[in-house]
Amino acid sequence: MHSATRVFNLNSDIFTPSKFLLPLLLCAAIISSCSSSDISDATERPADPATIQANIYDTHILEDADDLEFVISLTKASPEAVSVEYSSADDSALAGKDYTAVSGKVEFAPGETRKFVTVPVIDNDAAQSTSSKDMQLVLSNPQNVLLDRSTATGTIIDSDTMPTDIPHITNWGSAGAFTDATQCANGCHVSDGSTIMFEGGEDVSPNTQWRHSVMANSFTDPYWQAAVEDESATFPELSGFIEDTCTKCHAPMGNTHAHHQALSGDNSKLDNDGHYRFDTAKDEDIARAGISCTVCHQIDEGNLGSDDSFSGKFVIADSSDADFKKVYGRYPNPDGNAMTSNTGHAPTYGTHISSSALCATCHTLYTPTIDPETKLPTGDSFLEQAVYLEWQNSIYNGVTQCQGCHMPEPSTNYSTLISQRPANGLSARSPYGQHTLAGGNTHLLEILSEYSSELGIDSSTTTEGFNRQIDLTRAVLATAASLTISTPIQNGDTLEFDVEVTNNTGHKLPAAYPSRRSWLHVIVKDGSDQVIFESGKPDSDGYISTDEARLKADCMSVVKYDGFDSSLCYEPHRDVITDDSQVAIYETVLGDANGNITHTLLYGSSYLKDNRIPPEGFINDDAALMEPQLLPSGVTGDADFNCIGGTEGCGADTVLYQVDTAGKTGPFSVEARLLYQATQPAFVNGLHSHGDMVIRFKVMYDKVTPSVEQLARDSI
């Protein structure tokens, strides 16, 4: 059984609440004085929660994207009319140059709790002297209400800002336990153009497939870089721990090598507290090479599949260990002479290389929970990613491993030579898993392709290579789910039909990082082929109607106030849909220790909503014994969620649609699509700091329209 409380390594000490509390007490003041305007929401909480108070929230926007929108909210509804006046004020942003000055009054009718003020932003073509500029919106003259937070900052981010990384050199050789993937490929694990790892004229050799994957670009990933920078800015006293922990899986060779060196007394790659930092990693080719051959193939099997291996705690032998430079493969009786003489690595038979437990080391992730009021750890941990634990509680456990879907064979019973050396010394091997490592993030691949020069990877990648990887990713996504529409029934003026979504994967759908979501786009047309109902239609920028509420400044703020209603910020789980403003969205909604919505990972304490569809065979009682945080949330009352005919574990959900057809003439047609998005807008807007990496990713996200992928479709 897995424990809900985790132990984290910090500076080679044990990261437990008792050890971590004292240093944080000394650092609490640092957090509360953080300079980021959005983070400055952490003001003194109202002394009397019974008193109705008004708050205004910080906001930010790209210079050429839209206008600033401020939210003014009441801590609770008032039985009488409430009003406050507002006016803009210059800071580093100037009225008439950067924005248009505004002033006026907002009035709350009895029962209303939210009002909005828009400040037009002026797009300056000339480059700004700084990456962002601030203006203020000030509240005054409150009527029938007290002012709590009366001033908010609006930040205008220069969208022309685009830091460029130095070129990444792929053929960097060897360092400690690791060898560059190019070295593994040269003359050995590469196609000779005719037979070796070659089928139907297509090169399926490891390096060729891997180098355009998300795994190869795990450090280059600009969203990950932005998230690390943002979390470090939010928790500056934890920045070393955050960066060291995150690079364990996103820059595993650089991180592991630095800590291996430290074991021998060389701390040159670590800071004074023993952390491997982002600034060090970005200047090292060994770090920027991402998750490469000699990472996965050197992981020891000893702790795999256990708590001791999760959150990046895989074990790779250092130079003092007898297993140093052993490379594990799936085939018995390897010939190691050529590899050992060329790289120093010794091929070793290891069945664990083909097990899901190997993947679980990084794809089962616990993070410590920080209290949003005290800025101290609560002593709890949050299960941020759990695909391995979900797989264990499914019919696929012991039948299909992660590699079976994400490293599929080119064809059934495919056999190939796996190396050109030694010449004529190897027989063909089968099965052979391709190193496409395709997941579910086409948008990231599109950004990597579009900004390969700025990210410093243009010398090792091609547009064609990324396009192929995008096609492979879409092929994987096309198998993820199925969708069925029941025969519509006319009940008076109401057309009723069910849409059933079935998860075909071995984990929850969608999986992994909480920014991902799937939803139903349903269209009903009348006998004249006119649309009479449409729910969940994405616009050209990948937004859906429910994003308007979630992206309001009070929903996006780092710290919420007493009385805040997080239900205003997200679409609840829908079992029945009666209006086209309602959307069936499968997602997680992250909640902090106070039960408020958050988009800051280290504030994560629970899921306010987790209606992701479980895999077939998923049983709640078994999940609760394994890890209580695996249980769905927000689905109470939905009898058919993961259940058919009272039997749990079907891996499906059914949504009933009731469409008003009064005055419409049939016959009616129904089309339903299950759509998917890897990074929804709220998580981009939820990056609150204004560092270079955050700004860069927001510009990339704005310029490269977020992909909306179709997972399944049906019509009737």
Wavefront OBJ file of the C-alpha trace (Angstrom):
o trace
v 0.000 0.000 0.000
v 1.265 3.450 -0.853
v 1.360 6.086 1.854
v -0.309 9.470 1.340
v 2.588 11.310 3.012
v 5.923 11.453 1.217
v 9.488 12.090 2.297
v 11.442 14.517 0.136
v 15.163 14.923 -0.165
v 16.362 18.455 0.471
v 20.087 19.259 0.614
v 20.782 15.590 1.413
v 18.605 16.000 4.503
v 15.240 14.377 4.868
v 12.496 16.734 3.781
v 9.988 16.127 6.530
v 7.616 18.691 8.016
v 9.563 18.826 11.285
v 12.927 19.429 9.604
v 11.558 21.837 7.050
v 9.524 23.982 9.393
v 12.330 25.838 11.156
v 14.140 27.171 8.085
v 10.847 28.202 6.585
v 9.961 30.198 9.670
v 13.051 32.244 8.958
v 12.038 32.651 5.304
v 8.342 33.437 5.700
v 8.944 37.150 5.402
v 10.762 36.637 2.118
v 7.703 35.070 0.551
v 5.297 37.705 1.774
v 7.436 40.408 0.223
v 7.850 38.728 -3.165
v 8.109 41.397 -5.837
v 5.815 39.828 -8.466
v 2.652 41.918 -8.608
v 0.339 38.936 -8.914
v 1.993 37.205 -6.004
v 1.442 40.270 -3.835
v -2.139 39.136 -3.267
v -0.879 37.746 0.010
v -2.145 40.613 2.163
v -3.615 40.424 5.651
v -6.872 38.478 5.690
v -10.081 40.133 6.906
v -10.376 40.180 10.663
v -14.149 39.779 10.657
v -15.409 37.351 8.019
v -18.989 38.369 8.760
v -18.315 41.843 7.336
v -18.886 42.331 3.620
v -15.696 43.552 2.031
v -14.614 44.425 -1.502
v -11.372 43.235 -3.095
v -9.703 44.005 -6.390
v -7.309 41.510 -7.980
v -4.049 41.871 -9.877
v -4.050 40.916 -13.541
v -1.677 40.782 -16.511
v -1.826 40.531 -20.274
v 0.449 40.342 -23.291
v 0.809 43.748 -24.917
v -0.658 42.688 -28.268
v -3.096 40.061 -26.992
v -5.992 41.831 -25.318
v -6.981 44.433 -22.743
v -6.451 44.278 -18.997
v -9.493 43.037 -17.096
v -9.750 43.667 -13.366
v -12.163 41.792 -11.126
v -13.803 43.509 -8.160
v -15.488 41.005 -5.876
v -17.380 40.980 -2.591
v -16.551 38.449 0.106
v -20.258 37.552 0.146
v -23.502 38.761 -1.350
v -25.084 41.853 0.194
v -28.840 42.267 0.798
v -28.547 45.892 -0.324
v -26.966 47.756 -3.219
v -23.179 48.213 -3.040
v -20.941 50.536 -5.044
v -17.280 51.537 -5.284
v -15.505 54.049 -7.488
v -12.339 53.265 -9.409
v -9.602 55.144 -11.255
v -6.403 54.172 -13.019
v -2.974 55.406 -11.969
v 0.418 55.344 -13.646
v 3.290 53.240 -12.446
v 5.957 52.151 -14.911
v 3.163 52.083 -17.533
v 1.954 55.509 -18.649
v -1.584 56.513 -19.591
v -1.841 57.519 -23.244
v 1.311 55.608 -24.129
v 0.881 52.120 -22.697
v -2.789 52.110 -21.717
v -5.928 54.262 -21.813
v -6.839 55.902 -18.514
v -10.198 54.891 -16.998
v -12.397 55.972 -14.095
v -15.948 55.315 -13.010
v -18.192 53.472 -10.606
v -19.229 49.829 -10.317
v -22.547 49.001 -8.705
v -23.528 45.641 -7.205
v -27.223 44.856 -7.111
v -28.359 42.841 -4.074
v -27.007 39.310 -4.476
v -24.250 40.190 -6.976
v -20.631 39.474 -5.990
v -18.442 40.120 -9.086
v -17.933 43.101 -11.374
v -15.351 43.774 -14.055
v -13.387 46.821 -15.212
v -11.564 46.807 -18.561
v -8.474 48.931 -19.213
v -7.557 49.222 -22.934
v -3.915 48.406 -23.669
v -1.950 50.320 -26.314
v 0.339 48.120 -28.424
v 3.632 49.963 -28.878
v 5.660 48.883 -31.870
v 8.822 50.296 -30.393
v 10.787 47.954 -28.178
v 10.294 48.559 -24.484
v 13.184 49.192 -22.131
v 11.833 46.534 -19.778
v 9.986 43.273 -20.396
v 6.850 44.471 -18.612
v 5.197 47.619 -17.308
v 2.717 48.137 -14.473
v -0.281 50.392 -13.900
v -2.668 50.538 -10.945
v -6.437 50.463 -10.529
v -7.508 52.077 -7.262
v -10.847 51.694 -5.485
v -12.374 54.505 -3.423
v -15.611 55.871 -1.931
v -17.167 52.524 -0.914
v -20.922 52.522 -0.261
v -22.420 49.833 2.018
v -19.158 47.886 1.938
v -15.672 48.007 3.425
v -12.556 48.039 1.273
v -10.089 45.257 1.998
v -7.632 45.292 -0.872
v -8.246 48.592 -2.646
v -5.353 48.686 -5.138
v -4.474 46.174 -7.824
v -1.635 46.019 -10.322
v -2.159 45.484 -14.028
v 0.976 44.228 -15.775
v 1.459 44.744 -19.510
v 3.974 42.201 -20.792
v 6.082 43.094 -23.812
v 5.204 40.427 -26.347
v 8.313 41.218 -28.409
v 10.482 39.713 -25.686
v 11.984 36.428 -26.873
v 15.200 35.275 -25.154
v 17.320 33.016 -27.364
v 19.252 30.056 -25.953
v 22.772 29.186 -27.036
v 22.932 26.323 -29.559
v 22.785 22.844 -28.101
v 25.694 20.648 -29.213
v 24.474 17.078 -29.671
v 27.767 15.257 -30.034
v 29.158 16.150 -26.601
v 30.758 12.765 -25.982
v 30.694 11.210 -22.517
v 30.523 12.427 -18.918
v 30.644 10.023 -15.994
v 27.973 7.379 -16.407
v 26.483 8.982 -19.525
v 27.185 9.007 -23.233
v 25.572 11.249 -25.832
v 22.911 9.607 -28.017
v 24.909 10.505 -31.122
v 27.727 8.298 -29.853
v 25.282 5.427 -29.415
v 24.061 5.875 -32.966
v 27.347 6.357 -34.836
v 28.145 3.172 -36.690
v 26.029 1.049 -34.370
v 22.393 1.737 -33.506
v 21.556 3.464 -36.758
v 19.991 2.331 -40.003
v 22.319 1.535 -42.881
v 19.551 2.431 -45.340
v 18.601 -1.126 -46.182
v 18.063 -3.546 -43.344
v 19.037 -2.418 -39.899
v 15.987 -1.056 -38.073
v 14.435 -0.225 -41.395
v 10.983 -1.087 -42.714
v 9.144 -0.037 -45.830
v 11.695 2.647 -46.607
v 11.308 4.351 -43.217
v 14.134 4.714 -40.729
v 12.988 3.380 -37.345
v 16.381 3.448 -35.608
v 16.418 4.773 -32.020
v 18.251 8.075 -32.425
v 16.321 9.032 -35.555
v 12.995 8.568 -33.795
v 14.001 9.805 -30.366
v 15.552 13.172 -31.210
v 12.219 14.785 -32.167
v 10.332 13.346 -29.207
v 9.213 15.161 -26.068
v 11.673 12.935 -24.152
v 14.638 14.284 -26.115
v 13.382 17.815 -25.469
v 12.365 17.380 -21.840
v 14.712 20.172 -20.775
v 14.053 22.301 -23.855
v 10.290 22.229 -23.142
v 9.476 25.961 -22.752
v 6.319 25.301 -20.713
v 8.275 23.259 -18.193
v 10.941 25.969 -18.026
v 8.269 28.604 -17.410
v 6.566 26.520 -14.710
v 9.861 25.962 -12.876
v 10.675 29.671 -13.026
v 7.191 30.557 -11.806
v 7.217 28.128 -8.875
v 10.703 29.293 -7.895
v 9.560 32.932 -7.962
v 6.549 32.094 -5.828
v 8.658 30.187 -3.285
v 12.136 31.769 -3.483
v 13.466 29.975 -0.383
v 12.535 26.683 -2.064
v 13.964 27.527 -5.484
v 16.962 25.235 -5.082
v 14.820 22.314 -4.000
v 12.330 22.987 -6.833
v 14.980 23.202 -9.561
v 16.936 20.207 -8.302
v 13.785 18.089 -8.011
v 12.449 19.078 -11.439
v 15.733 18.509 -13.266
v 15.897 14.953 -11.904
v 13.462 13.976 -14.643
v 13.753 16.827 -17.133
v 17.573 16.971 -17.162
v 18.410 13.586 -15.641
v 21.920 13.205 -17.066
v 23.061 16.637 -15.919
v 21.420 16.288 -12.513
v 22.663 12.752 -11.840
v 26.196 13.514 -13.065
v 26.418 16.591 -10.834
v 25.385 14.576 -7.781
v 27.723 11.719 -8.753
v 30.596 14.210 -8.854
v 29.605 15.486 -5.418
v 29.965 11.962 -4.027
v 33.626 12.175 -5.042
v 34.036 15.579 -3.428
v 33.490 17.724 -6.533
v 30.600 20.105 -5.769
v 31.300 22.456 -8.654
v 27.964 21.774 -10.368
v 25.864 22.256 -7.214
v 24.994 25.370 -5.236
v 26.043 25.872 -1.619
v 23.012 23.907 -0.441
v 23.760 20.942 -2.677
v 21.185 21.682 -5.390
v 21.556 21.345 -9.137
v 20.188 24.637 -10.462
v 18.437 25.564 -13.693
v 21.025 28.191 -14.667
v 23.737 25.543 -14.454
v 21.719 23.037 -16.454
v 20.890 25.402 -19.320
v 24.606 25.852 -20.037
v 25.349 22.107 -20.102
v 24.793 19.953 -23.157
v 24.512 16.880 -20.951
v 21.460 18.468 -19.277
v 19.917 19.862 -22.421
v 20.065 16.426 -24.074
v 16.995 15.539 -22.034
v 16.074 11.917 -21.415
v 18.564 10.025 -23.547
v 19.635 6.420 -24.198
v 21.983 6.070 -21.261
v 19.393 7.326 -18.795
v 16.628 4.779 -19.212
v 18.967 1.929 -20.090
v 21.125 2.415 -16.978
v 18.385 2.592 -14.353
v 18.789 -0.141 -11.778
v 15.808 -2.413 -11.121
v 16.283 -2.508 -7.351
v 13.657 0.016 -6.193
v 11.404 0.155 -9.251
v 7.651 0.173 -8.705
v 7.987 1.224 -5.058
v 7.567 4.513 -3.248
v 11.348 4.714 -3.042
v 11.579 5.142 -6.819
v 8.782 7.644 -7.418
v 9.291 11.373 -8.018
v 12.514 10.846 -9.940
v 14.307 8.724 -7.352
v 15.662 6.228 -9.877
v 19.103 4.759 -9.229
v 21.962 4.952 -11.726
v 25.297 3.538 -10.574
v 28.235 5.900 -10.110
v 31.910 5.160 -10.697
v 32.319 3.578 -7.250
v 29.678 0.929 -7.968
v 30.284 -2.455 -9.580
v 27.310 -1.814 -11.907
v 28.815 1.416 -13.246
v 28.085 1.827 -16.973
v 25.976 -1.303 -17.248
v 23.384 -0.752 -19.994
v 20.287 -2.892 -19.582
v 18.455 -4.270 -22.602
v 15.502 -6.555 -23.202
v 17.381 -9.274 -25.126
v 19.228 -12.214 -23.477
v 22.869 -13.022 -24.243
v 24.001 -9.604 -25.523
v 27.290 -9.224 -27.342
v 29.052 -6.484 -25.447
v 32.455 -6.261 -27.079
v 31.659 -3.545 -29.609
v 29.735 -1.330 -27.182
v 32.294 -1.674 -24.413
v 35.224 -0.888 -26.663
v 33.512 2.170 -28.183
v 31.724 3.708 -25.182
v 32.768 1.828 -22.062
v 29.192 0.663 -21.494
v 28.515 -3.030 -20.908
v 25.277 -4.465 -22.379
v 23.401 -6.421 -19.715
v 20.172 -8.403 -19.911
v 17.448 -6.754 -17.815
v 13.753 -7.497 -18.149
v 12.888 -4.367 -16.151
v 13.756 -2.193 -19.150
v 10.413 -3.233 -20.671
v 8.333 -2.746 -17.515
v 5.912 0.020 -16.585
v 7.757 0.356 -13.282
v 10.690 1.879 -15.175
v 8.474 4.672 -16.508
v 6.886 5.117 -13.076
v 10.037 6.649 -11.625
v 9.218 9.981 -13.261
v 5.553 9.537 -14.128
v 4.486 9.029 -10.507
v 5.056 12.386 -8.902
v 4.385 13.626 -5.368
v 4.912 17.269 -4.440
v 4.908 18.885 -0.977
v 1.862 21.007 -0.122
v 2.496 24.604 0.949
v -0.136 26.475 2.958
v -1.193 29.648 1.075
v -1.559 31.642 4.311
v 1.519 30.647 6.304
v 3.760 29.804 3.317
v 4.874 26.768 5.331
v 4.555 23.098 4.418
v 1.409 21.489 5.732
v 3.139 18.143 6.204
v 1.050 16.604 3.431
v 1.986 15.718 -0.105
v 0.017 15.938 -3.304
v -0.153 13.237 -5.965
v 0.359 15.375 -9.053
v 0.836 12.549 -11.584
v -0.224 8.937 -11.104
v -0.362 7.120 -14.468
v 1.500 4.108 -13.037
v -0.811 3.743 -10.048
v -3.816 4.149 -12.347
v -2.398 1.432 -14.599
v -1.934 -0.867 -11.627
v -5.643 -0.497 -10.880
v -6.735 -1.500 -14.379
v -7.194 -4.570 -16.563
v -3.902 -3.744 -18.285
v -1.761 -4.464 -15.208
v 0.446 -7.414 -16.071
v -0.947 -7.587 -19.619
v 0.274 -4.470 -21.422
v 3.159 -2.301 -20.264
v 3.564 1.428 -20.939
v 6.096 0.608 -23.642
v 3.517 -1.453 -25.537
v 1.572 1.704 -26.456
v 4.237 4.380 -26.359
v 7.014 2.316 -27.976
v 4.985 0.143 -30.355
v 6.458 -2.404 -32.763
v 6.571 -1.284 -36.420
v 4.455 -4.316 -37.264
v 3.403 -7.629 -35.763
v 6.349 -10.006 -35.246
v 8.737 -7.418 -36.667
v 12.363 -8.554 -36.458
v 15.504 -6.522 -37.083
v 19.197 -6.236 -36.425
v 19.671 -3.723 -33.632
v 23.270 -2.760 -34.361
v 25.687 -2.717 -37.274
v 28.471 -3.895 -34.957
v 29.972 -6.395 -34.724
v 29.673 -7.030 -38.459
v 27.707 -10.199 -39.081
v 27.918 -10.942 -35.391
v 24.320 -10.381 -34.309
v 21.103 -12.102 -35.222
v 17.850 -10.270 -35.792
v 15.919 -9.427 -32.622
v 12.222 -9.459 -31.889
v 10.174 -7.814 -30.520
v 11.549 -4.378 -31.348
v 9.940 -1.353 -29.691
v 10.187 1.874 -31.597
v 11.736 4.862 -29.825
v 9.055 7.277 -30.954
v 7.972 7.650 -27.312
v 4.832 9.357 -28.571
v 2.559 10.769 -25.887
v -0.256 13.294 -26.163
v 1.293 16.744 -26.647
v 1.200 17.897 -30.249
v 1.146 21.567 -29.231
v 4.530 21.324 -27.528
v 5.976 19.667 -30.632
v 4.570 22.486 -32.768
v 6.207 25.086 -30.501
v 9.530 23.188 -30.527
v 9.420 23.147 -34.316
v 8.431 26.797 -34.724
v 10.970 28.122 -32.200
v 13.806 25.629 -32.660
v 16.279 28.469 -33.257
v 15.267 30.435 -30.146
v 15.379 27.218 -28.088
v 18.833 26.356 -29.425
v 17.893 22.999 -31.015
v 17.748 23.894 -34.708
v 21.065 22.176 -35.456
v 19.794 18.788 -34.243
v 16.176 18.866 -35.406
v 14.167 19.459 -38.555
v 10.664 20.616 -39.353
v 10.083 17.315 -41.130
v 11.148 15.374 -38.061
v 8.759 17.256 -35.796
v 5.927 16.885 -38.317
v 6.479 13.130 -38.333
v 6.430 13.064 -34.526
v 3.199 15.071 -34.530
v 1.643 12.537 -36.901
v 2.783 9.675 -34.657
v 1.350 11.451 -31.617
v -1.985 11.916 -33.334
v -1.977 8.230 -34.216
v -1.610 7.398 -30.523
v -4.347 9.863 -29.565
v -6.682 8.338 -32.157
v -6.650 5.087 -30.170
v -7.224 6.688 -26.770
v -11.024 6.666 -26.659
v -14.216 5.665 -28.400
v -17.540 7.477 -28.499
v -21.103 6.314 -29.085
v -24.359 8.269 -29.467
v -27.559 6.492 -28.511
v -30.634 6.671 -30.738
v -32.299 10.047 -30.018
v -35.770 9.961 -28.467
v -38.288 12.759 -28.899
v -39.968 13.470 -25.567
v -42.437 16.287 -26.249
v -40.379 19.336 -27.221
v -37.197 17.747 -25.926
v -34.774 15.606 -27.915
v -32.933 13.205 -25.602
v -29.842 11.150 -26.331
v -26.825 9.732 -24.512
v -23.194 10.232 -25.442
v -20.983 7.492 -24.036
v -17.222 8.033 -23.799
v -14.996 4.987 -23.261
v -11.372 5.231 -22.153
v -9.211 2.815 -24.158
v -5.949 3.620 -22.369
v -4.324 2.057 -19.314
v -4.590 5.231 -17.233
v -7.053 8.021 -16.631
v -8.138 10.074 -19.631
v -6.692 12.633 -19.970
v -3.501 11.652 -18.178
v -0.566 13.254 -16.417
v -0.032 16.989 -15.810
v -3.146 18.835 -14.533
v -3.164 21.308 -17.442
v -4.741 18.684 -19.722
v -8.432 18.380 -20.504
v -10.868 16.532 -22.767
v -14.407 17.622 -23.535
v -17.435 16.839 -25.662
v -18.305 19.002 -28.632
v -21.921 18.167 -29.500
v -23.925 19.589 -32.413
v -27.632 19.073 -33.102
v -29.109 20.103 -36.459
v -32.736 20.277 -37.593
v -34.287 18.928 -40.791
v -33.007 21.974 -42.719
v -29.444 21.242 -41.611
v -29.436 24.291 -39.314
v -27.616 24.141 -35.997
v -30.128 24.380 -33.132
v -27.762 23.320 -30.332
v -23.981 23.361 -29.924
v -22.009 22.689 -26.756
v -18.237 22.741 -26.358
v -17.226 24.380 -29.635
v -13.591 25.577 -29.512
v -12.734 28.878 -31.139
v -9.802 29.389 -33.505
v -7.449 29.932 -30.537
v -8.438 26.765 -28.683
v -10.694 28.438 -26.109
v -14.143 27.168 -25.124
v -17.014 29.085 -23.526
v -16.222 27.977 -19.958
v -12.740 29.545 -20.163
v -14.254 33.004 -19.745
v -15.154 32.290 -16.112
v -11.953 30.444 -15.249
v -9.712 33.178 -16.614
v -11.188 35.953 -14.455
v -8.523 37.629 -12.359
v -9.975 36.551 -9.011
v -9.993 32.917 -10.149
v -6.413 33.218 -11.369
v -5.040 35.048 -8.313
v -2.453 33.236 -6.235
v -4.155 33.738 -2.872
v -7.918 33.885 -2.334
v -9.792 35.657 0.444
v -12.295 34.438 3.010
v -15.605 33.667 1.394
v -14.195 33.086 -2.080
v -16.389 30.798 -4.156
v -14.149 28.590 -6.328
v -17.181 27.032 -8.003
v -17.418 30.255 -10.046
v -14.119 29.353 -11.678
v -14.687 26.003 -13.333
v -17.312 23.891 -15.012
v -18.644 21.174 -12.708
v -18.939 17.562 -13.779
v -21.983 17.223 -16.026
v -24.164 14.114 -16.029
v -27.049 15.897 -17.758
v -26.744 18.823 -20.181
v -29.798 20.927 -20.949
v -28.241 24.147 -22.262
v -25.515 24.813 -24.796
v -23.634 26.936 -22.240
v -22.937 23.708 -20.336
v -19.988 21.556 -21.409
v -18.961 18.045 -20.411
v -15.279 18.550 -19.535
v -13.015 15.784 -18.226
v -10.201 17.352 -16.235
v -8.602 18.003 -12.877
v -9.113 21.229 -10.950
v -6.332 21.836 -8.478
v -7.280 22.964 -4.964
v -5.090 24.441 -2.207
v -5.094 23.652 1.518
v -8.006 26.097 1.997
v -10.093 24.382 -0.663
v -9.665 27.221 -3.165
v -8.801 26.766 -6.825
v -5.120 27.240 -7.647
v -2.802 26.870 -10.618
v 0.380 26.906 -8.529
v 1.634 23.344 -8.180
v 3.142 23.594 -4.691
v -0.124 24.956 -3.330
v -1.777 21.749 -4.559
v -3.486 19.830 -1.771
v -6.372 18.010 -3.444
v -8.473 17.985 -6.564
v -11.670 20.002 -6.370
v -12.663 18.073 -9.464
v -11.186 14.938 -10.952
v -13.660 13.447 -13.383
v -11.051 12.093 -15.738
v -12.380 8.794 -17.015
v -10.633 5.892 -15.256
v -9.187 2.965 -17.202
v -11.226 -0.204 -17.529
v -10.980 -2.280 -14.368
v -10.517 0.733 -12.078
v -12.229 -0.035 -8.740
v -12.638 2.740 -6.172
v -12.144 0.513 -3.117
v -8.902 -0.835 -4.555
v -7.761 2.675 -5.432
v -8.496 3.892 -1.892
v -6.285 1.142 -0.446
v -3.514 1.903 -2.922
v -3.619 5.712 -2.678
v -6.720 7.718 -1.580
v -5.781 10.578 -3.891
v -6.487 8.306 -6.868
v -10.237 8.467 -6.212
v -12.401 10.558 -8.548
v -13.857 13.773 -7.099
v -16.764 15.969 -8.049
v -18.743 13.085 -9.588
v -21.068 12.340 -6.676
v -24.527 11.373 -7.878
v -23.434 10.245 -11.344
v -24.443 6.579 -11.256
v -22.954 5.770 -14.654
v -19.503 7.274 -14.115
v -17.123 4.319 -14.556
v -20.160 2.093 -14.095
v -22.595 0.226 -16.349
v -25.632 -1.561 -14.937
v -24.354 -1.145 -11.408
v -21.030 -2.808 -12.212
v -18.004 -0.652 -11.430
v -14.891 -0.502 -13.574
v -16.264 -0.087 -17.106
v -13.854 2.763 -17.876
v -16.605 4.890 -19.416
v -18.968 7.770 -18.729
v -22.384 8.608 -20.178
v -23.770 12.132 -20.541
v -27.493 12.684 -21.145
v -28.304 15.572 -23.509
v -31.773 17.157 -23.407
v -32.172 19.579 -26.298
v -35.141 21.945 -26.657
v -36.659 21.457 -30.111
v -39.773 23.633 -29.671
v -40.625 25.264 -32.984
v -38.018 23.173 -34.824
v -38.716 20.590 -37.498
v -36.903 17.284 -37.803
v -35.534 14.872 -38.598
v -32.770 15.887 -36.187
v -29.150 14.831 -36.540
v -26.519 14.620 -33.815
v -22.744 14.792 -34.094
v -20.410 14.361 -31.134
v -16.629 14.726 -30.910
v -14.335 14.055 -27.967
v -11.686 16.774 -28.078
v -8.421 17.081 -26.182
v -5.979 19.843 -25.283
v -2.593 19.339 -23.608
v -2.284 22.861 -22.153
v -5.466 24.726 -21.423
v -5.377 28.555 -21.241
v -5.886 28.755 -17.469
v -2.544 27.117 -16.762
v -0.725 29.526 -19.028
v -2.437 32.514 -17.442
v -1.725 30.908 -14.061
v 1.996 31.582 -14.516
v 2.074 34.697 -12.355
v 5.706 35.754 -12.313
v 7.155 37.825 -15.138
v 10.539 36.202 -15.631
v 12.090 35.628 -19.037
v 11.002 31.993 -19.298
v 7.392 32.787 -18.332
v 7.147 35.665 -20.784
v 8.777 33.614 -23.522
v 6.317 30.763 -23.167
v 3.314 33.077 -23.052
v 4.454 34.676 -26.297
v 4.947 31.231 -27.860
v 1.522 30.123 -26.670
v -0.014 33.284 -28.090
v 1.712 32.913 -31.458
v 1.268 29.145 -31.927
v -2.434 28.343 -31.598
v -2.923 25.575 -29.018
v -3.791 22.340 -30.763
v -7.237 20.867 -30.195
v -7.056 17.198 -31.069
v -9.989 14.931 -31.878
v -9.852 11.676 -29.937
v -13.129 10.143 -31.113
v -16.248 10.954 -33.137
v -19.739 9.606 -33.776
v -22.837 10.863 -35.596
v -26.415 9.752 -35.956
l 1 2 3 4 5 6 7 8 9 10 11 12 13 14 15 16 17 18 19 20 21 22 23 24 25 26 27 28 29 30 31 32 33 34 35 36 37 38 39 40 41 42 43 44 45 46 47 48 49 50 51 52 53 54 55 56 57 58 59 60 61 62 63 64 65 66 67 68 69 70 71 72 73 74 75 76 77 78 79 80 81 82 83 84 85 86 87 88 89 90 91 92 93 94 95 96 97 98 99 100 101 102 103 104 105 106 107 108 109 110 111 112 113 114 115 116 117 118 119 120 121 122 123 124 125 126 127 128 129 130 131 132 133 134 135 136 137 138 139 140 141 142 143 144 145 146 147 148 149 150 151 152 153 154 155 156 157 158 159 160 161 162 163 164 165 166 167 168 169 170 171 172 173 174 175 176 177 178 179 180 181 182 183 184 185 186 187 188 189 190 191 192 193 194 195 196 197 198 199 200 201 202 203 204 205 206 207 208 209 210 211 212 213 214 215 216 217 218 219 220 221 222 223 224 225 226 227 228 229 230 231 232 233 234 235 236 237 238 239 240 241 242 243 244 245 246 247 248 249 250 251 252 253 254 255 256 257 258 259 260 261 262 263 264 265 266 267 268 269 270 271 272 273 274 275 276 277 278 279 280 281 282 283 284 285 286 287 288 289 290 291 292 293 294 295 296 297 298 299 300 301 302 303 304 305 306 307 308 309 310 311 312 313 314 315 316 317 318 319 320 321 322 323 324 325 326 327 328 329 330 331 332 333 334 335 336 337 338 339 340 341 342 343 344 345 346 347 348 349 350 351 352 353 354 355 356 357 358 359 360 361 362 363 364 365 366 367 368 369 370 371 372 373 374 375 376 377 378 379 380 381 382 383 384 385 386 387 388 389 390 391 392 393 394 395 396 397 398 399 400 401 402 403 404 405 406 407 408 409 410 411 412 413 414 415 416 417 418 419 420 421 422 423 424 425 426 427 428 429 430 431 432 433 434 435 436 437 438 439 440 441 442 443 444 445 446 447 448 449 450 451 452 453 454 455 456 457 458 459 460 461 462 463 464 465 466 467 468 469 470 471 472 473 474 475 476 477 478 479 480 481 482 483 484 485 486 487 488 489 490 491 492 493 494 495 496 497 498 499 500 501 502 503 504 505 506 507 508 509 510 511 512 513 514 515 516 517 518 519 520 521 522 523 524 525 526 527 528 529 530 531 532 533 534 535 536 537 538 539 540 541 542 543 544 545 546 547 548 549 550 551 552 553 554 555 556 557 558 559 560 561 562 563 564 565 566 567 568 569 570 571 572 573 574 575 576 577 578 579 580 581 582 583 584 585 586 587 588 589 590 591 592 593 594 595 596 597 598 599 600 601 602 603 604 605 606 607 608 609 610 611 612 613 614 615 616 617 618 619 620 621 622 623 624 625 626 627 628 629 630 631 632 633 634 635 636 637 638 639 640 641 642 643 644 645 646 647 648 649 650 651 652 653 654 655 656 657 658 659 660 661 662 663 664 665 666 667 668 669 670 671 672 673 674 675 676 677 678 679 680 681 682 683 684 685 686 687 688 689 690 691 692 693 694 695 696 697 698 699 700 701 702 703 704 705 706 707 708 709 710 711 712 713 714 715 716
